[in-house]
Amino acid sequence: MVLLSMQNVNKSFGLNVVLKNINMTLKEGQKMGLVGVNGSGKSTLLKLITGELHPDAPNPDPGVVSLVKGTTVGLLTQFADIESDLTVVEELSRVFDPLKQMEARLREMEAEMAEKHADAAAFDQLSRDYARLTERFEDAGGYEWPSRIQGVLAGLGFAKERQHQPANLLSGGEKTRLCLARILLMQPDLLMLDEPTNHLDLAATQWLEETLKKYKGSVIVISHDRYFLNAVCDCMAELSMTRLTQYEGNYDAFTVQRRMNLERQLKEYEMQQKEIARQQAIIARYRMYNREKSIKAAESREKRLEKMELVDRPVDEQKVRFSFEARRRTGDDVMIVRDLSKGFDGRTLFQNFNLHMRAGDRVALIGPNGIGKTTLLRVIMDQLKPDTGTIRFGANVDIGYYDQHQAGLHPDKDVMNELWDDFPRLEPDQVRGVLALFLFMGDDVFQPISTLSGGERGRVALAKLMLRKDNVLLLDEPTNHLDMDSREVLEGALEDFTGTILTVSHDRYFINRVANKVIEMSADGVIEFAGNYDDYLEKKRLMNAGEEEAGPAKTKTELEKEKRRQRLMRESKKALKQKVASLESDIAATEELIETLEAEMGNPATYQDEKKAAKVAHDHAAAQEKLEALYEEWSETASVLESAE
């Protein structure tokens, strides 16, 4: 059954048209993901559903938002509205005030029955009322609500000591989580969530996913978390250029369907434009004859053209476009971290942190909020000093750092000078060209940094990082504040990057695409997992189940081969050709050396000097081993080059 429908809904604020001719349906039990670029009207749409805003009323008919009668609606916004003096648990227990009132009435009825046991008729009536109320109380979960509160608080990551603090003393992120806990406990028929995974760590996000998948009501969720949308949603809706389009399936299915729709619409548009041009050419020929019959034919065709329903040219909203290059290669060992620890004010964030990064590694750091992931990056960048441990960098390492708070940007500068001051050798047109890649065009480049949104500041920081051409990137939550299309462009740029990456991220979709190694941080140390986020989850599942991974374990040599091949696959064709030529030259030189050594080994005079004979034999064995390694590397490189061509 359809729970919610919207028909021809429009919404403008002054001259700014936000939503136009919106049509949408949501069935009972459906879980819909609502996506669109920042400012496309997603939050406005939710407020229209709750009745906080009303559709515009253009002639002849106003748009209609229809909900099944009696439907309860709950909306979680991005702004927490809790200023209560009550503790966290007391604040949540208010949700169950009706149950507490029912329980109080049951206690009163028990006392009344004790008093009226002598009056059979009154006692019988009271007993029947008591039984009915008890049944209602049990059906509503009257005995379960305290444990439900504890379950939600644990799932959303509230520590025991925080549960009994006044709600108004919580941080902004904790207040948002408390609002989420409250609305989940209310269990409305239609649950609407605006960016619910903000301020949640990975464990809490996974708990919320499982909760929403089992949720009996309908759900509309706005989220930039594509992994979350894939896990929870069975349908999607996209707001683009004031219009809404619905799709069946999760986020991955939506991206495929959207691309197909754009291709189909573009084909329809191009075919119609060809037909219009053909008709206009015919009309021009008819008019050229300048006869009554031909003029009437031309006018008839013109009228048909005027009545033709024109297909709009599909517009895929602007996307950022950029890539990362490394100006030089690092050595094989990029960074070795040993026994690192850091704490503040007597509280240890992390300890026993060890990491060995090799060229081409893409490492994702995950762990609960507050474990010190950002602090670790700042220690590596020498912005903070470690309490214990050492960090050693390899040869030719150039580190680029993306700070999620963009602390390196200067609020008093405009966008143009923020870049130009760091790269003064660029011409003004070159700076503007780079900024255009990140959607800063025209007068946008003269906006002060202090006036930019989080997403805009993030794009400026990425532009600066791109221009540096470092070979090692340290990225702290790089997808925060970016819309989905920008995230996908960033992921593509990092996939093509030939250097080394260490990233902190809660974005599991991002980790899946970028990482080849996941490191889970805890207070006691780290656990390292080969592969991306899905691989990490599977290995954790096997560990928790006490099982071993199926199949034989890979040797260190096999793992090194895999890493080497992954690095090769990120090289350009030109670099691969140069590498093949260099290897062939090394092979020829090594073969020549072996021939020389074998000639010496065949000379009886060599054995008159025992030390010389031993050295020649040793050098020959080493040269043979080197030749085998060179042939193997040449074979791998040539194979990758062949597949790339």
Buried (B, 14 or more C-beta within 10 A) or exposed (E): EEBBBBBBBBBEEEEEBBBBEBBBBBBBEBBBBBBBBBBBBBBBBBBBBBEEBEBBEEEEEBBEBEBEEEBEBBBBBBEBEBEBEBBBBBBBBEBBEEBEEBBEBBEEBEEBBEEBEEEEEBBEEBBEBBEEBBEEBEEBBBEEBEEBBBBBBBBBBBEEEBBEBBBEEBEEEBBBBBBBBBBBBEBBBBBBBBBBBBBBBBBBBBBBBEBBEEBEBBBBBBBBBBBBBBBBBBBBBBBBBBBBBBBEBBBEBBBEBBEEBEEEBBEBBEEBEEEEEEBEEEBEEBBEEEEEEBEEBBEEBBEEBEEEEEBEEBEEEEEBEBEBBBEEEBEBBBBBBBEBBBBEEEEEBBBBBBBEBBBBBBBBBBBBBEBBBBBBBBBBBEEBEBBEBEBEBBEBBBBBBBBBEBEBBEEEBBBBBBBBEBBEEBEEEBBBEBBBBBBBEEEBBEBBBEEBEBBBBBBBBBBBBBBBBBBBBBBBBBBBBBBBBBBBBBBBBBEEBBBBBBBBBBBBBBBBBBBBBBBBBEBEBBBEBBBBBEBBBEBBEEEEEEEEEEEEEEEEEEEEBEBBBBBBEBBEEEBBBEBBEEBEEBBEEBEEBBEBBBEBBEEEEBEEEEEEBEBBBEBBEEBBEBBEEBEEBBEBBBEBBEEEE
